[in-house]
């Protein structure tokens, strides 16, 4: 079987690397024309030929690494080849208002929110919800982009102009104990498997660390997250991996947003789970049986952003697994990640702190 992937970045790269041992072949089509995957057969747009049709002629089934794709184009693709996750899942996940409506329909708790389609409506939403709030474009925007924190109704005008979209989601700030996420996979025949939840640390809107299983995770919290994501998967007749980001509060979990793809907060599964999110996504898309998703160790995933590390220095830590994406350094760019694993939670924390100190020292030396 030959699997087509829309997008040729690091997520596509890792899907290919974990799918090839299953005897599968891959063709990647990068609509932006800036592939970095460096694996499989890669096609890019060419004004002189219909490369998309060439791509479709080569593959049996299509998946994607990035949800911000032209929906009409994906519909056309789906008329010719099976697309997993499906078009409806992509449509909902591309639009935050539709996403919140789905959470409401499925009785999945969220922070109080409003939808505003003008500067005046935004100011009114701020007054109704109380400050502070965060306003987000309903489409596009990720890693903190397309967002603004508003601390008074008078700031609505500048926030509206800064976001620059015709409609925004306005959410009340919630007092949360930590940010968490759950990653799950659903097969073509409806089997669902979930990985243990991860605890996420963000900085400047970008994920920096994921600890999994989340320290101090209660069985009840894991069951609640399992239930929420299973409702979503079944409602959307979903095939593949889905990630759901949540806030853990004193009163329970609140859903934040979801991503219809393999996810940064699931990278820990490469070295800390029986079968990774990448392999299980490919298994689901290819119609193969799903693999086990239990944790095999305590893991901390560290994102490498903007700068490449000293490889020998990283590998001198016996618990560290280095995953580089083959990208050139650039401020704010995700260049790779490190999975630190250990059977003992305290030993993992010590190993992680030692590695973080080294990365910080390496950064200081470069300044």
Protein Blocks (a to p, Z undefined) as FASTA:
>chain_A
ZZddedjdfklmmmmmmmmmnopacddddfkopafklpajdddddfkbcfklmmmmmpmb
dcdfbfbbcfklmmmmmmmpccdddfklmmmmmpmklmmmmmmmnopacddddddfbfkl
mmmmmmmnopadddddfbghiehiaiacdfbfklmmmmmmmnopabdcdddddddfbdcd
ddddddfkopacdddddddddeehiafbdcdddehiafklmmmmmmmmmmmmmmnopacj
ddddddddfkbccdfbdcddddfklmmmmmmcfbdfklmmmmmmnopacddfbdfbdcdd
dddehiacdfklmmmpmkbccddehiacdehiafbdcddddfbfklmmmmmmmmmmmmmm
mmmmmZZ
